[in-house]
Amino acid sequence: MPVHPIVAAVTERIISRSQPYRFAYLARLDAARRQGVQRGVLSCTNLAHGFAAFPPNDKLILRQQKQPSVAIVSSYNDMLSAHQPFEGFPKIIREAVREAGGVAQFAGGVPAMCDGVTQGQPGMELSLFSRDAIAMATAIALSHNMFDSAVYLGVCDKIVPGLLIGALHFGHLPAVFIPAGPMTSGMSNSEKSRIRQLYAQGKIGREELLEAESQSYHGAGTCTFYGTANSNQMLMEAMGLHMPSSAFITPNTPLREALTRAAARRAVEISAQAGNPIPVGRVVDEKSIVNALAVLLATGGSTNHTLHLVAIARAAGIVIDWDDFNQLSAVVPLLTRIYPNGDADVNHFHAAGGPAFVLRELLDAGLMHDDVMTILGHGLRAHCVEPFLEEGRAVWKPAPETSGDDDVLRKASAPFAADGGLKLLSGNLGRAVIKISAVKPQHRLVEAPAIVFDSQDAFMQAFKNGELNRDFVAVVRFQGPRANGMPELHSLTPALGSLQDAGRHVALVTDGRMSGASGKVPAAIHVSPEVLAGGALGLVRDGDIIRLDAEAGVLQALVPVAEWAQRKPATADLSGNYTGMGRELFSVFRATISTAEEGAATFGLPPAMAPASENQKSKEQVTV
C-alpha cells in the first residue's frame, strides 16, 4: 500500500525543516560510537570502579572487554502502582542477559511521580518539569560510559518521554523499552465518572468517593483508562521500541516475565558486539515520529503528547509542530473507543486485537511508514503480531484479521470517525489544541461570555458557590509552564461536565493542561504563548464573547480590534507558585522553558550543521 499523500507530504516537510539539526544530531551520534565495547576507553582505575561489586563471572566478562554490558535504567518505586512491578525486573533482566552472553548492570534510577496522587496539589507543579529531570537522571545513569546497550523500565506520564529523551542523548546506544503492564479491570470507567460528578455536585460524600476510587485503582499496574501512561505505551509500540504488543500484558504473569526476558535478550542481540547494532538514534527518525503521531491520533491518545512528542523529536534533531498534528488528524481515522473516548479500558482493547491490530490497519491503509528501523530490524510490519506463551517463552503470532469487539476496536475501512479527533485552534487568543474524540458534535461550537479565573481553585470556589449555572467560557490563565509548571487541571472536568449535562453551553480555554483524561467538555488547552510569554489570554476580560469552534479551528475573542489593541495584559501575584513542596528547586526550569508548541522543553535542538551530500549521507547510512 503506498503511503497516503498527506502522510507523505507531512513527512517530507518534517525532513526538510529538520535537516540541519538532524544532520548535527547524527554526526554527534556517530562520533560517540567506537570500535569494541564502550568501556574500552576507560582507564584501569575507571573500569575497576565500574565492576568492583560484581560477581566473579560477570566481572571477568566486563574485564575482558569483548561482550556487551547492558544498562538497566528504572523508574521503580513502590508507591506508584504502574511502577511497583519493576521491583523484580532487574533480577530477571540480569539472568536473561547472562544467558545471551552479556552482563546487565543497574545503571541508575530515575524519579517517577504520579499525577493521580498530586492532582490539584502543589506537587503537581513539578509534574511537567519532572520529564526533563528524568531525562537528566537518565543521562547521569549512562554517563559512566560502561554500557553498550540499555533497557529502560517505565510506563507513566512524564517517565517514558523523559527516559526516551535521555536515551536519545545517548543515541549511539541501542535501547529497548520494557513496560510493566496495566492493572486488571476494576470499576467501569463510566461508573467512576458518574460518581465523580455526584461528588462534585455535593450529592455524595468523601467516603463514598474514596471507595469508588479504590475499586478503580485497586492493584499493581498502570491505570486502565487511555490517558498519557497508556498512550506512551502505544507510541513505544508504533516506534518499534517494545517487543511487539507487550504494552498491555498485565503484571506478575508468566507471559509478562517471558516478555521481559525476551526484551533483555534483544538488548544484547542489537549491540555492536553482536554484529547487528541498532542504535536508538537511528530508530527514532522522521518517519518513526510520523508513525507515532498516526497511532496517537488513531487511538484518541493523550493531548500531553502535543508537548512530549515535540520534545522527543527535538532530542533527535527533528522539528515538528502542531500543524503536523492537525494535518495528519484530518486523514487518520479513529479506530478505538477507549475511556475517556468510550466505555472500554485498555484490557478490553488488548483483548479485542490491541496494538498489533492497529499497526496493521494503519499500515494497510497507507497511514504509517513500514520502511523504518525498529529493535527487530527493518520494517514496522514485523510488529503486527501478538505474544503468546509456549513452554515458558514468548512467541508471536499474526494479529487477528477481525476485531474481537467492534464497540472497542475497528478496521480502518469502518472507523468510529473519519479523523483523529485532535484539532488545532487559532485566532486572536493564540494557538491551542483540542481533543474532540470524546466531545459530541453538538458541543463542539460554543460562543458565550468569558468568566476569567487566575487559578483552578478560584474556578472551583465559584462552582461551589453556585455562581456558574449559566452559559460561559471559563478562561483559566496563568497556568503555563513559566507561571506554575503547567499542572493538569482535571478537577475542572467533573464540574464542567455536570454543568454541560444540566443543559448549559460551557467550554474551557486555558494555557494549562488537561492531558489524556480530557473528556466530553470542549477544552482549548496549551494556549500558546502563555500569558507570561505575552499570550493574549492576559487581555481577556469578564464578559468578552469567546468563540470556540472545534470544527472550523477557531479560538477567538469577539472584541473590536481597536479595543483589543488598547488593552493592557492582566497581572497576578504568582509568588505562591514558587516555593514549597520543592518548587523553589525548579526555578531554572520556569526561567528557561520553551513554549508549549515547542515541547515545553528546557533543552534545545542540536546546533544546526550544513547537511552532507546525498552520496556522503548514503555511505553513513550503510555503515550503521
Secondary structure, DSSP 4 states (H G I P E B T S, - for coil): -PPPHHHHHHHHHHHHHHHHHHHHHHHHHHHH--SS-GGGGS-HHHHHHHHTTS-HHHHHHHHHT-S-EEEEEE---SSSTTTGGGGGHHHHHHHHHHHTT-EEEEEEE-----HHHHTTSGGGGGHHHHHHHHHHHHHHHHTT---SEEEEE--STTHHHHHHHHHHTTTTS-EEEE---BPPP-S-HHHHHHHHHHHHTTSS-HHHHHHHHHHHS-SSSB-SSSSHHHHHHHHHHHTT-SSTT-TTPPSSSHHHHHHHHHHHHHHHHTSGGGT----HHHHSSHHHHHHHHHHHHHTT--TTHHHHHHHHHHHTT----HHHHHHHHTTSPB-B-BTTSSSB-HHHHHHHTHHHHHHHHHHHTT-S-SS-EETTEE-GGGG-EEEEEETTEEEEEEPPSS-S-TTTB--TTS-SBSS-SEEEEEETTEEEEEE-TTS-GGGSEEEEEEEEESSHHHHHHHHHTT---S-EEEEE-S-SHHHH---B-TTHHHHHHHHHHTT--EEEEESSB-GGG--SS-EEEEEES-GGGT-GGGG--TT-EEEEETTTTEEEE---HHHHHHPPPP----GGGSSSTTGGGGHHHHHH---GGGTS-SS-PPPP-PPPPHHHHHHHHHH-
